[in-house]
Amino acid sequence: MLSLLRRSLLAGLVSASVAVPLSGSEVPAPAPVPPPEGLTEARYAAVRRDILAAGRMAAGHGQTGRAGALLAMADPARRFLSFDGRDGGRSAEVFGDLATAGRVAVLVPGADTGFERYRRLRADALALRHELGERVAVVAWLGYKTPRTFEAAVLTTARADGAVPGLQALVRELGPARVSLLCHSYGAVVCGRAAPGLGGVAGIVLYGGAGTGTTGPLRTSAPVWAARGSGDWIAAVPHVRFRLPFGDLGLGQDPVSPGSGARVFAAGDGGHSDYLRPGSLSLRNIAAIVSGATPVSAPVPTPERAAVSAPEGVPAAGSPPSARRTSAPEGAARRA
């Protein structure tokens, strides 16, 4: 079985390397001016000036889509802790008042997230903030160059490793004790790689995770939670990690497997992009974890319920491994 998974993963790597053409030259962007320290309006205003400068440069190079996205980000009603328009772009947007919030949820996105598709990450942050209420702030952290779904980089931890210093620095600034990290898809790999240096964060939540970037439990004393919707194609991805002459390949442990050490909660029947959909069971459970409450636990899956439809070209999945689960309330199996 392991040999089959390795061949599948290697085939995916080769296909991605051949099928995805090299991107065009990067649109030039100005280097950001270091903003004032602290969670202040002066800092938000300084970052806004950097966003506007990047937008003007993008427009000057005919990048109308990128320029429009940056113009929307520079709205005076919005707040950004950081911004860098170079190398695909980096940002950290704040929803709520960080200075007074007792708890902070940091969203760590996965593949295919960038300024041109930023609306998806923003919509998730807004839905979560609405569910959590006024006393919790949310930070949408686009702090690394995310891989594309069908490129070779998505099969290694290299992009995640590059994201680690920035994520750890953000957590230190916000105060680890009040921070919950919410890590989606490839973002779960980022959080797994960053975990040993995150300090005493309130919790780490891995949902729709492509892997943990490790071959065993996360090295952290923080509570770790994990979930996967029954309609999520990510279940079809082989969860392996092994060494090849040109480097490590694979994203490691399945977050909902016993080996990850995570407590598994119910995520309903949604697909890969549905975890923070308004009204969903997964959103309610994730908000409960951030708030310090206990989420609805996940029932042990049966092969019929665990099977999902994978994207074209991805091998069909069988039943995902069972994880440490507590007894689910009556009716939870139907919801999950």
Helices and strands as residue ranges (DSSP letters): H 2-19, H 41-60, H 64-73, E 79-84, E 90-95, E 103-108, G 115-117, H 118-132, E 136-142, G 152-155, H 158-174, G 176-178, E 179-184, H 186-194, G 195-197, E 203-207, E 224-227, G 233-236, E 242-244, E 247-249, G 258-260, E 263-264, H 281-291, H 303-306, H 332-335
